[in-house]
Amino acid sequence: MIRAGDLGAIVGIAVVCGLVVGAIGLVALRLARRAPMAVQVSIVVLTGTLSVAVGMVAVAQAMFLSPHDLVVSLWVAGIAALVSLGVAAVLAVTFVRQARRVRRLAASLGGAREDGAIVPMDASGSELAAVAEELARTSLRLEEAHAEVDAMDQSRREFIAWISHDLRTPLAGLRAMAEALEDGLADDPQRFHRQMRLQVDHLSDLVDDLFELSKIESGRLILAMDTVSLHDLVSDAVAELRVLAETRRVTIRESPDQDALVRGDARELGRAVSNLLLNAIQYSPPGTAVAVETEVDADGHAVLSVVDQGGGIPPTDLENVFRAGWRGAESRTPAPLWGRSSGAGLGLAIARGIVVAHDGDLHARNVDGGCRFEMVLPALPHAAA
């Protein structure tokens, strides 16, 4: 049994030796802060072992430990130090491998990876593995966002190119006719004046569509909300476009299943319906019909459908038709109806923007011989009854 006084002396000697060796170890770690991880781990292991060995030597010098016991203890400490250094080397290699992987993941954030995929780390329970997995997910999200930005940028460039062409064509015509009138070369000035007015109407329609689209995409579309009847929207749009449809020998058939009331801006929703109907008239061959239907579906949504007989849309292009300025195949890109449409491919984009602003959806699908556009809006509760 060790006496209290001797125990206190032993503890004091061990604490002093531990603090001195620990301080030396901290200095060594600071000096080796740029050294490899294996060196730093070895310094930590050696610091602990040396503090024990120095403490035993100091205790032996104070006559608390016999020379024989001191030699045995030092051998044990030395062997333990060698084993600990081996274990530390293995741990350091594993740690360095994981750290390098984390560094590679961090360096590849938002960029393309050579292997094209993130391989999970083996030590899935370690903190570094959790960091690596989070970096992997972040990298994937950044790549998806980068791809989306690239697609939007490509769409923007195409849109600017198309709009520039659509602006240049009528401006070139106006310039030519103005020069002919100025030089007195117009044999029928009245005809030139009519053509110039049509060109100006076309430019006005294009500018109006661009302004409307800019308000929608910037979130500055102001809606005057009120109770709106789908029947009224259809009736007004059909009355407005019936003469145009007759000039193209296209029949408009109203097939209301039941009326539906929605909460929305009558003017903006009417523009969306007119755009859908105008699109159907443009793409319907002469002698065909455009059907306009209204109903309330099983989920209580108000549905307004416009069905044309224009031959349908390739499945890969069904979603693209709502992209501003998108142009499809020649069969789906007829001559613009000047005075009624800008011909810039903005009508469907504007229609969808208006519907989405009313918490609805606008989608297209092919049917026999044509395409069906469905405007889905939240119906007022009493209208669904």
Protein Blocks (a to p, Z undefined) as FASTA:
>chain_A
ZZfklmmmmmmmmmmmmmmmmmmmmmmmmmmmmgcfklmmmmmmmmmmmmmmmmmmmmmm
nopacfklmmmmmmmmmmmmmmmmmmmmmmmmmmmmmmmmmmmmmmmgoiacfklpacdd
fklmbmklmmmmmmmmmmmmmmmmmmmmmmmmmmmmmmmmmmmmmmmmmmmmmmmmmmmm
mnopafblmlmmmmmmmmmmmmmmmmmmmmmmmmmmnopaccddddddfklmmmmmmmmm
mmmmmmnopacddddfbdcdddddfklmmmmmmmmmmmmmmmpcehiacdddddddfkop
acdddddfehpaafklmmmmmpghiacdfklmccddehjagolopmmmmmmmmmmmnopa
cdddddehiacddddddddfklmZZ
